Amino acid sequence: MENVKLIRLLKSFSEDEFRRFGNYLRSLPGTRTFKLYKAIKSQYPEFRKFDKTKLYGKIYNGRKYNDKTMKNLMSEMITLTEEFLISDYLNRNRFEKLFIKAEVYREKNLPDSLNSVTEKLSKEADTKFNSVTCYENQEKLMKLKAHYENFKNNFEGFLRQKTKIYEYSFLSFLIKLFRRMREEVIMESGYNIKADNVLINALKQNIQILNLLETLRETKNKDYTLLKIYYLTYACLADFENEELFKELKTLVTENFSLFDETERYYLFNDLISYCVEKSRREQSDYSREEFEIYKLMLEKDSFRSGSDEKMSVILYRNIMLLALSLGEIRWLKEFSENYTKYLSDELQDSMKNLLTAHVLFEEKKYSEALDVIKKINYDIFLYKLDIKNLLLKIFYELKMFEQAYSLTDAFSHFLANTNEVSDAMKIKHRNFIKYYRKLLNSASRYDYTENEFILKQLNSDQSVSNKKWLTDKFYRQITEH
């Protein structure tokens, strides 16, 4: 079991972490753990040949294998690995490290040292808001200040800090409540899961939230805007037909952008985008242009990832690509590709850029060139499979490659029947696309357009068809040209 746990820990290390871990082991007294590190170093990051007997021979200079000794060494290595990760975490999180130091001084009744560290913590405390941690750091800081005032027997100062603790705690509670209320709306409307929490239901029924917000607005409370934003993230979904709530949320977010840290900005933009997507889905009203403008603002504000060290989500990249294509924003999309593909994970960049390029070439009616580019895409990545099949079918139609088109519709149907990686709703959309696409092929390959008007009426009334606009255009062209 020890070797399994150790391998799992070491496989989670980045290349830089694994190198620094080796330096850490070298700095410790004793050589056994560092010898083990050197013996397994060449196997990073997969560790597929983790043979304890061979490793023992390398570490103990060919001595006969002793399982108990090896187990003890592995346990020691696991302990040192965990200690390294804790130390590394604290070195990357200065506030947490200082807070632990302050707690030590508090326990040792050293008020002057406590105050010195608390002053440093005041400078380190988050100035930008994040709804996951809310005001946890500020609460910790106020508690330390309250302890210091208590050490100094300053009762007035102690009460002042306690008041701030309760204020931060109450603000965190309200924001987390609004976030939870929003989640419940999504659970019920999107997944048909009834959120039956007695406490939260009682709070919603008995707290006069709008009255509370209005009082804060009238008194010009400094936290009013923040609370209103998080209330609106819930309200615009709960009262979906009231578009003014969404407009107010968008205005408040963009006007108060500086309040939030980069992670929170990313998630607030996703809140706005989710509303647009859901608006189009629920009411069949087109919010695509609004969604596109939010994506542009998200990119402009450098909020397209949850942190400056994070990679851009391939799903976000793809969503932007498909939306820009649907709106005919081809020139903008080319610029997007040049400027943002580099933020994807390294292994995704080439394939994703080729997929985008193939789509652009298709829109520019350069069908043969688009087909050549598709061949460069790494087809093993699942996310691309549906996109590639859909695009290939459209290219085959435009190039009159009917035999290849029929063959691919069969393969596509077989794929949908056997995959568990596509939702039932998406399977229906793609199966309907294949159904209408085959009818389109039949009329084109047989020069028989007699049923096209009837088929087009069916297509227009069918709400669950992928590539519907393209199919509609092709049927309409067949009707008008023949």
N, C-alpha and C positions, 0 to 999 in steps of 0.2 A: 504493500500500500504506500510505503514511504516514497518509492521511486515514481509511482503514478502521480502523487501529489507534487513532488518536486518537478517533474516534467511539465505538469500543468502550469505551475508557477513560472518556470523558466520560458515556456512557450509564449507566455503573455508579455514578455519583455520586448521592448523595442531594441533595435540594434545598439543605440546609444546607451540604453539602460543596462543591457547585457555587458557592454564594455566597462561601464562604471561599476557594475557589480563585481567584476573581476578585480578592479583596482581596490575596491572596498575589502575584498577578501585578502588581498595581498598585504594590506595595511594592518591586518589583525595578527596577534601573536599565534604561533602554531602554523603549520603548513599543510595539514591534511585536507582541509576544505578547499584551499587554493589549488592543491594537486588534483582534487576531484574536478574543480572548475576547468583546469587546463586539459584534463582527460576528456571532458565532454564538450569543450569549446568548439571543436570542428563540426559537431553535430547540430549546432544552432542553425535555424530555429525549429527544426522538425524533431530532432532527437529520436530517430527511428531505430538506431542500433544501440540501445541502452542496455548493454550486457553487463550485469553486476560483477560476474566472475572476472571478465577481462578488465573491467575498470579497477577492481580490487588489485589485480596483478600489477597494473601500472602505478597505482598509488603506493602499494606496499612492496615494491621491487621484487615481484614474482613470488611473494610468500603464498603459502597455501590458503585458499579462500576460507574465510570465517564469516558465516552469515550474520552472527550477532554483532561483530565489529562493523560490518558493512551497514547494518540497519542503524546502528548508533551514529555512524558517520552521516548517513542520509538524513536522519532526524536533526542532527546538528546543522546540516546544510539548509534544511527547511527553515529552522529557527533563524539562521542568519539571513536567509532570503527575505523572510517576513520583516525582520528588523531593518534590513536595507530599504525595503519598500516604504516602511513607516517613516524612516529618516528622510528618504527622498521626497515623500509627500509633504513632510513638514518644511523641508527646504524650499519647496515650490509654493507653499502656502504660509507666507510670513505671518499673517494675522493669527493663524492657528498656533504657530510656534510661539509667538509672543504671548498669546492667551494662556498657553500651558505654563510658560515661565511666570506669568502674573499669578496664576493659581497656586504655584509652588510658594511664591512669596506670601500669598495670603495665608496658606496653611501654616507657614513658619512664623506668622505674626511679624512680618517685616514691612510696616506701612510705607516707609520712605522708598524702599525698593519697589514695592507694589505701585506706588504713585508714579515712579519713573517709567516703569514699563507701560502703565496705563496711558501716560502722555504719548508714548510711541504708538500705542494702539489707536489712539484718537486720530492720528495722522494716517493710519493704515485702514481704518474702518471704511467700508464701501460707501462711496458717495453716489454711485449709480444704483438704481433699483433693479431687483430681480425677484419675480413673484414666487420662485422656488424657495429661496432662503428668506425672502422678505426682510425683516429687520432683526434677524437673529444676531448678527454681529453687533448691532447697536445695543440690543438687549444685554448681551454679554458684557459690553463695555460699561453700560450704566450700572450693572450689578457690581463690577469691580470698583467703580467710583463710589458706589454706596458703601461697599466694605471699607474703603479708605476713609470716608467721612465717619463711619462707625468707629474705626480705630482711633480717630482724632476726637471722638466724642462730640462731633458737630451734628446735633440732632436735626437742625434745620436743613443742612446740606444733605444729610442722609434721606430725609423725606422728599427733598427736591429730586434726587436721583431715583428714588422709588417711584415717584410720579411719572418720570420719563420712561421707566421700565414698563409701567402699566399702559402708557400711551402707545409705545412701540408694539407691545403685545396685542393691544386691541386693534391696531391698524393691520398687523399681520393676520389676525383672526378674520377681519372683514374681507381682506383681499383673498385669502384662501377660501373663505365661504363663497365669494363670487365665482372663483375659479371652479369650485366643486359644483355649484349650481349650473355653470356652463357645461361641465362634463355630463351632468345628468340629462340635460337637454339633448346632447349628442348621443348619449346611450339610448335614450328612448326613441328619438327620431331616426337615427342612423342604424341602430342595431336591434331595435325593438326589445331592449332590456329595461325593465322597470326598476328604477332606483328607489328602493323602499327603505330609506333611513329615517327612523322616527325622529331622532334628534335634529337632523338637518331640516326635515319637513316642518317640525315645530318652530324652528328658528325662522324659516321663510314665512310662515303664517303669522308670526307674532312680532317680528322686527319690522318697524315701519321704515324701510330702507330709503324710499324716496323722500320722506320727511327728514330723515337724518341727513341725507345729501343736501337737501335744500337749506337746512340750518347751517351746515358747514359752508355752503356757498354764500349765504347772507352774512355770515360772520367773517368771511374772507379767510377761512382756515387754510393753512399752507398745504394741507394734505387733501384738500377737496378734489383737485384735478386728478390726482393719482387714483383715488377711490372711484371717481366717476368713470375713468377709463376702464377699470376692471369690472365695474357694474355693467357698463355698456357691452363688454365682451359677452356677458351673459344675456343682457336684455335684447340685443339685436337678433339673437337666435330664438329666444323665447317668444318675442313678439315679431315674428318674421316679416309680416306684411308692412310693418312700420319702417320704411326705408330711411326715414329721418334719423333713426337711432344709429344706423350704420354710417350715415354721412357725418353725424356728430362724432362717432368713434374715430373715424378716419381723420377728421380735422384735429381732434384732441391729440391723437398719436403723432401726427406729423408736426403739430405746433409745439409739442412738448417732448420731442425726440431726445433732448439732452438729459432727461430725467433717468433714462434707462441704460443698463449696461448692454454690451453687444449681444449677449445671449437673449436677453429679454426683447430687444428690438427685433431679432429674428423671429421670435415666437409671436410677437404682436402683429408683424406683417403676415405671418401665417394665419392668424385669426381673421384678418381682413380678407385674405385670399379664400379661406374656407367659406366665408359668408357668400362670396361671389359664386363659387362653385355650387354651393347648396342652393343659392337663389336660382341659378339656371336649371338645376336638377328638379327642384320642387315645383317651380311655377312656370317652367318652360319659357321664362323670360331670358333674354340674352344679356348676360352681365359680362360677356367675354371682353369687351373693350375696357370696362372698369377693372376687371381682373388684370388685364395686360398693363394698364397704367400703374397698378400697384406693384406688379413685378418690376417695371422700369424704375419706380421709386425705390424699391427694395435694393436693386442693383446700384442705383445712384448713391444711396446712403450706406453702401458697403455692409448691408445687413442680410446677405444671401447665405450666410453660414452662422453657426452658433458661437463661433469664436475665431479670432484671427489665425489661430493655429489649426483650425479644423478644415477639412475638405468640403467642397460644395457637394451637396447631396445629388446623386445621379438622377434621382426621381424629380427633384426640383429642376434640374437642367432639362430633363426630358419634357416636363410639363410646360416650361417656358418655350421650348422648341415647338411643340405641337400647337400651342396657343398662337404663337407668332405665325406659324404656317397657316392656321385656319383663318387668320385675319389678313393674310397677304403681306405681312411685314417682312418681306424677303431681304431687303437691303439692311434693315435693322438686325435681322437674324444673322447675317454674315458678320456684322460687327460684333454681335454677341459671341459668336463662335471664336473669333480672333481674341477677344478680350477675356473670356471666362472659362474656356475649356481647360486652361492651365490650372484651374482651381479644383478640378476633379482629381480623384485618386489616380496615380500614375498608370495603373493597369487598365483604366477605363478611358483615358484621354483619346487615344488613337481611334478606338472603335466608336466612341460617341461622336467625335468630330466627323468621322466617315459617314455615320448614320445621318447626321445633320446635313452634311454636304450632299449626300444622295437625295435627300428630301428637297433641298434647294435646287439641284439640277433637274429633278422631276418637275418642279414648279416652273422652271425655265424651259421646259419641254425638251431638255437634253436627255432623252430617255436612255440611249445607249451608254452615255457617259455615267449616268446614275447607276446603271446595271454594273458597270465596271467597278465603281466605288464600293458597292454593296459587297462585292467579293472580298474586300479587304477587312470586313468587319469580323470580329471574334464572335462566332455564332454560339459559343458555349455559354455566354452570359444570358441568363434566362430573360432578363428584362427586354432584350432586343428581339426576341423570337417573334412575338406578335407583330411588332413594328415592321420587321423585315418581311415577314410573310405578306402583310397588307400592302407594303410598298411594292414588293415584287409582283403581286397580282395586278396592281395598277400599271406597272411598267409593261408587263407581258401583254396586257390589253392594248396599250398605246402602240406597241411595236407589232401588234397582230401575231404574237407568238402564242397562238391559241392552244397548241398541243401542250406546251409547257404550262400554260395557265390551267388547263383541265387537270393536269397531273398534280399541280400544287394545291388546287382546291381539295383533291382527295387526301393529300398528305396533311393539309391544314385540318380537315375534318377529323382525321385519325388522331392528330395531335390533341385536339380539343377533347376528344372522347377519352383519352388516356391520361391526360395531365391532371394533377391535383394542385397545380400552382396557379390556376386561374379560377376566379370566383364564378359562381353559377350565373350571376348577372352578366359578367363579361363574356362568358361562354355563349349566352343567348345572343348578345349583340354581334359576336363574331360569326356565329352560325347563321344568323339572319343575313349578315353581309355576304357570306358564301352562297346562300340561297339566291339572293338577288343578283349576285355577280355571275352565277352560272346562267341565269336567265339572260343577262346582258351578253354573255359570251355566245349563248345559243343564237340570239338574234343577229349578232355581228358575224359569226362564222357561217351561218346558214342563209344570211341575207333575208331573214324573215322577221319583219317588224310589226306584224299585224296585231300582236297582243301588247305592244309596248305601252299604249295609253292606259290600259287596264292595270298593267304591272306598276306603272308610275303612280297611279292612284293608291294602290296597295302600299307602295313604298312610302308615300307621303303620310299615310295614316298610321304607319308602324313607327312607334316611338323608340324602339330598342334595336337600332341598326348602327354598326360602326361604319365610318366612311360614307355616311348618308348623303352628304352634300355632293361628293364626287359621283356617287351612283346616280343621284338625281340629275346632275348635269349631263352625264353620259346618256341616260335614257332620253332626256329632253332633246339632246342633239340628234340622236338616232331618229326621233319622231319628226323633228323639223327638217332634217336633211333627206328623209326618205318618205 
